[in-house]
Amino acid sequence: MKGPSFYFQKMSLTRQILSIILTVLMFFIMFFFVFVSDNIDRTITKQMYELILNRQTPIVGLVDSKQNNSLDDIYAFLASDSVQTNCLIQNDEMNVISNQNSNRKPVNHKVYEYLLEQSKDMDSKTNNVLQGTFTVANSKYYYRMICCHDDIILASFMDDTYATQFRDSLIDSTVYVIVIAFMIVFLIILMWVFSIIHPLNLIRNYIEQIKDGKEVELHLNRNDEIGEMATAIVKMNDELKKQDKAKEDMIHNISHDLKTPIATIKSYAESIKDGIYPYGTLESSVDVILDNAQRLENKVHSLLYMNRVEYLVASDAEGVVTNMKDVVEQVVLNAAVIRPEIQVITDVEEVFFDGLIEAWRVAIENIMENAFRYAKSYIKIEVREDWLCISNDGPKMPEDRIQSLFRPYEKGEGGRFGLGLSIVSKVCKANHYIVKGENSEDGVRFIIYRKVKKQRKKKEKAWVKNKGEKA
């Protein structure tokens, strides 16, 4: 079953960002109505109680300090309050003092009945303050009752008119802040998205024009991952151009090299057919034909070699290991007749490398072929755990040659185009090894190694298992 992440990944980058923005907006709305709204209600309720308390404080002081003949003055003071309604309750009787000039709506008589009923549960010693809310006729009221001198209870209340105005003002302010903050975040995200999409479009156009064979340039003044990707693509394009040019040169040179032996074979064969021996005798002339045929075979073999190694490194070699001692001994035995005057020195331990034996044999043969081509007197092979070195006493390599040593179709000594060392690089890379060439004290050496070493026992078990399966 395909989840939301599957459909999200199928969207364009713009739609992904819009989806994220809408999700954040919905989260803000839910957050506002679920969390912020409740907090606003609690804040308003607390504010209403504090407002009633602040207006009650001077009244309580006046009641507590009154003389028996000053009730009229107290009533006059209470009636001057235009915000809340104040009542004095004594001996279960309520005296309502309201401002006649106030624009407040008439109070339902049930409000007074409710407050009078609540006052019966108050005690000046144990429960001298009581506050809360109640609803009468769809109107919400906030009240606060406090015991004063001579068992007089001061009851003050307000309807929700002020609370509603205060709540609307607070919500409007909160909404405005959220909207402004959201718009700022939205603009920032929009600018950020545009800063990503624009260079990506430039990169896409650059790739499409390259695909069409056009000469284009790509310049992005960025130091982030997009800039690094653009730089890598440009470098890759330059490298592909170099390789294409090298391939063209190689094909041109190989074609030129093939013409000579083909022309020689053709002309010698025609001469022999006519009874003419260009090289003096029939046997000598035939030897020339055979020698040129061998040259042709070697050149064709080098071209087919790359396809062969591509198949080898692409084979499933997971868990397969190769005994490098057996490989080296086999290669040395086969190569001994190439240049008998070159001494081959071996210092080989029985170790196991990851990968197919055929791929490693091809890689070692190519290094040895290169070594026999340049060695003066000896070639030395050393093998240790996850480390192999083949050195010779041939001429040292220029530094620029070392840098391009393992690139395919690179022109080597004598103007020849070799694929051998590039095959070595492919085999090593496929099996997670590193190969490098460098100048030594008396010549040149090639080293194959890996940074992360595997346990020897596991390799031996894998080799024994593979050997048993083949048997």
N, C-alpha and C positions, 0 to 999 in steps of 0.2 A: 504493500500500500504506500502510495506516495504522500509524504508529509508536507507541511507548509514550507519547510526549508528547500524542498525540491523546486516548488513553483517560484520561491523567492530567488533562487539562483538562476532561474530561466529568464527573469526580468532583466531589462537593461539597467545600467547604473542609475540613470535618472529616475526610473520607476522605483528602484530599490530605495533611493533617498526619499522620494515622495511617500512611499509606504512607511518608512521610518518616521517621517515627520507627522503623518496622520496618526500613527500609533502613539507617538509622544503627546500629540494634541488630545487624543482620547484619554490617555492616562492623566493629563492635567485636568480634564473635565471631571473624570471620576474622582480624582484626588480632591478637587474643589468641593464637589457635592457630598462626598462621603466624609472627608476629614476636615477640610477647612470650614464647611458649613456648620458642622457640630461645634467646632471651636468658636466660631463667631457667635453661635447661640449661647454658649457658656460665658463668653466674654460679655455679651450684652446683659445677660442675667446678673452677672457679678457687678457690672457697671450700674444697673438699675438699683440694686441693693445699696451700693455705696452712695448713689445719689439720694435715696430716701434717708439713709443714715446721716448724711451731711446736713440735710434739711431738718432732721429730727433733733440733732444735737442742741441747737439753741432753744428749741421748744422744751426739751427735757430739762434744761437748766432753768428755764423760766418757771416751769411747773414745780420743780423741786424747791424753788426759792419763793414761791408765792405766799401772800398773806390771805387770810380767810376772805377778805373783802376785795380781792383783785381778780376774780375769775373773768369778769367782763374784759379786763385788759388782756388776759390770756386769749380769750375768744377772738378779740379784735386782732391780735397778732396772728393767730392761726388762720383767720379768714383772709389775711393778706397774702397767703401763699397761693400763687397762680399756677403752680406746676402740679402739686399733689393735693389730695384731700386728706385732712387730718380729723381724727375723731378722738374724743375723750370718753373712756368707759369707766364708770364707777358704780359699784353695787349693781352690776348686770344691767346698767342703763347706759345708752350710748347718746352722746351729744355730738352731733355732726356739725362741723364748722367748715363751710365752703365759701369760696370767694364768689360773690354775686356777679362780679365783673368778668369772670373767667369765661373763655369761649369753649370750655370743656363740655362734652356731651353729658346729658343727664345720666346719673348713676342708678342702676337697677337696685331696687330695695333688697334683692337677694344678696347683694354684695355686703350690705350692712349686717344682714342676718348671718352670713358666713363668718364675718369678723367677730361678731358678738359671740357666736358659738365657739370660735377658736379661743377667745379670751377666757373662757371658763376653765380651760386647761392650764392657765398660766399661774405661776406662783412667784411672788417677788423675791423669794429666797432661793428656790431651786430652778425655776424656769422663768427668768425675767425677760427673755428676748425670744421672739418667734418671728420667722420670716419665711416666705415662700410665694408660690404662684397658684392661682386658681382661675377657672374659666366659668363665666356666667353669660348666657345668651350669646355664645360665640365670640365673646370678648375676653381677652386675657388680662389679668390684673396681677401686679406685683405689690406685695404688702410687707410691712414690717411693724411689729408690735413690741412695745417695751414697757415694763412696769416702772412707774414713777412714785413720787411721795404720796402718802395717804392712800395707797392701793389704787391709785389712778393709773389706768393703762392708756398709753398713747398709741393709737392705731393710725398708720398712714398708708395710703395706697395710691397707685397710679395705674391707668389703663395702658395698653400696649401702643398707644399712638406715638409716644416719644421713642419707645423701643423699636417700632417698625421703621421710623425715620432714621434712627441711628443705624439699624441693621442694613437698610438700603444704602445708606451712605458708605458704610464699611464694606459692603459687598461690591459696590461700584468701584470703590478705591482698589479693592483687592483684584477685581476683574481687570481694571485698567492696568494695574502693575503686571498681572500675568500676561495680558495681551501684549503689552509693550515688550516684556521680557521674551515672550514667544516670538514676536516679530524680529527682535534683535537676533535671537538664536537662529531663526529661519533665514535671515539675510546672511548671517555668518556661514551657515551650512550651505546656502545657495552659492555664495562666493567660493567656498571651499570646493564644492562639487564642480563648479565651472572651471576652477583651477586644475581639476583632475581630468575632466572630460575633454577640455580643449587640447592639452598636450597628447592625450590618448588618440584623439582624432587626427592630430598631426602625424603621430606614429603610424596609425592605420593608413593614412593617405600615402605616407612614405613607403610603406610596405607594398601597397597596391601599385604604386608607380614603378617600384623596383620589379615587381612581378611582370609588369608590362614592358620591361626593358628600358625604361627611361632613366636618364641621368639626373638624379635629384640629390638634394642635401637636406639634412635634418639638424637643426640647432635648437636645443632647449637649455635655457639658462636655469637649470634646477640641480640641486645637490641631493635631492631625496631619491627614493626608490625608482620613481618614474624617470628621473634624469639618468640614473644608473642603467635602467633598462634601455633607454634611448641610446646611450653610449655603447652598450653591449650590442644592440642591433646594428648600429653603424659599423662597429668593429667587425661584426660577423659578416656584414655585406662586403666590407673591404677584403676580409679574408677569403670569402667565396670568389670574389673577383680575381684575387691572386691565384687561387687554386684553379679557376677556370682558365686563366691565362697559362698557368703551368701545364694544365691538361692539353690545351691546344698546342703548346710548344712541344710537349712530349709526343702527342700524336703526329705532329709534323716531323719530328726527328725520327720517331719509330718508322713512319712511312718512308722517310728517306733512307733509313738503315735497311728496311726490307727490300727496297728497290735493287740495291747492289747484289745481295746474294741471289735474288730471284733472276736478275739479268744474267748473272754469271752461270747459274744452273741452266738457264734456258739456252744461252749461247754455247756452253760446253756440250750440252745434250745434242743440240743441232749439229755441232761440228762432228761429234762422235758418230751421229747417224749418217753423216756424209763421208765417213771414213777418215776424218781428220782428227788428229790428237793434239789439241792446243798446248798441252803441257808435256809434249814429247812422246809419252807412251800412253797406252790405254789405261793402265793401272793408275798412273799419276793423275791423268785427267779425271778419272772416276773419283779419286781421292779428293780432288778439288770440289767436285759436285757434292760428295758426302760431307765435306767440311762446311760448305755453305748451307747445306740442308740442316746440319746441326746448329748452325748459327740461327737459322730461321726457327728451329724448334725451341731454342733457348729464349728467343724474344717472345714467341707466342706463349711459352710457359710462364714468363714473368707477368704477362697480361692476365692470364687465367688464375694466377696465384692469388691475386687480390679477391676475386670472387670466391675462391676456395676458403680463404681465411674468414671472409664475411660469414659463410655458412658455419664454420667451426665456432666462432665467438658467439653466434646467435643461437647455437644449440643449448638445450637445457642442461646446464652443468651444475645445478644446485646440489650440493652435497657430494660432488665428485672431486676426488683428489688424485694427484699424479706423483709417482715416485720419481723425483728429479734425478736421482743417481742413475736409474735405468735409462732415462732420456738422454742424459749427458754421455753415458757410455755408448749408447747406440749412435748418437750423432758423431762422436769422435771416431768411432770405428768406420763409419761411412765416409767421413771427410779426410781420412788419413791419406788417401791417394791423390788428393787435390794438389798439395804441394808437399811432397815427402821430405823436403829439406827443412820444413818448419817443424820445430819440436812442440808437441802439445803436452802441456803439464796440467795434471788434474789433481785437485785437492777437494774431494767431494765427500760429503756426509750423506747418509741415507735420510733424506728429509722429504716432506710431502707439501706440494703446492696445490692450491685450489684450482680446479679447471681440468679440461679434457687433455689426455696425453698427446693427441694428434696436434692440438693447437700449440701446446708447449714445444713439441718437437719442431714444428714449423718456425716458431719464434727463435729457438736456439740455433737452428740451421741457418737462419738469416743473419744472426749476429756472427756466427762462425764464418759464413761466407764473406762477410764484410771484413772480418779479422784476417782471413787468409789473403784477401786482396792487398792489404797494406802491411802485414807483419814482415819483419826483417829476418828474425831468427826463432821467435817462440810465440806461442799463445798459451795463456794460463787461464784455467777455469777453476773457480772456487765456489762451493755451494755450502751454505749454512741454513739454519732455520729461518725461513722467510727472507732469504738473502742469497743472491747469485751474482757473481762478478766474472766477466770475461775480459781479459786485458791482453794487449799485445805491444810489441816494441816498435810499432810503425810510426810514421810522422804524426806530429801533433796537429790538432784541428784548429782552424781559426775560430775566434769567439763567435762571429756571426754565423758560422756553420753549425756550431753547437746549439744555438738558439733554434735553428730550423731543422734540426737533425731528423726528427720523427714526423715531419710533415709529409703527406703524400705528394708525389710528383715533383719533389724538390730535385734540382739538378746537382749531382755530386761531382766527384773528381772526374776529370776527363770529359765533362759535358754529358754524362750519362744520367738518365732519369731512373731512379731506383724506387721500388715500392717495398723493399725488404724491411727497412727499419720502421716504416709506417705500419706494416703488418705486426711487427713486434709491439709497437705502441697499442694497437687495437687489442691484441691478445692480453696484454697486461691490464689495460683499462677494463676489459670485460670481466676479468677475474679479481678486480680490486687491488691490483699491484701498481707500483710506480716504476717507470724505467727512465734512466737518464744516462747521458754520455758525457764524459769529461776527460780532460788531459791528465795524465799521470806523470810521474817523474821520468819514466823512460818511454812513454808512448801514450796510448789511448785505452780507456776502459769503459765498459758498459755495465751498469749495475741495475738489477731488478730487486725491488724490496717492497715491503708494506709497513705502514706505520703501526697499525693495530694488529698485533700478533694473535693467532689462535692457538688453542692448546694442542700440543703435539699428540697426546693420546687420542683425542677425538679424530684427528686427521688419519692416524694409523688405523683406527677402527673403520673409518670410511673407506680407506684404501683396501683393507682386507675384505670388506663387504662387497665392494665393486669387483674385486678380483674373483671372489667366489661366485658372483652372479654371472660373470663372463665365462667362468669354467663350466 
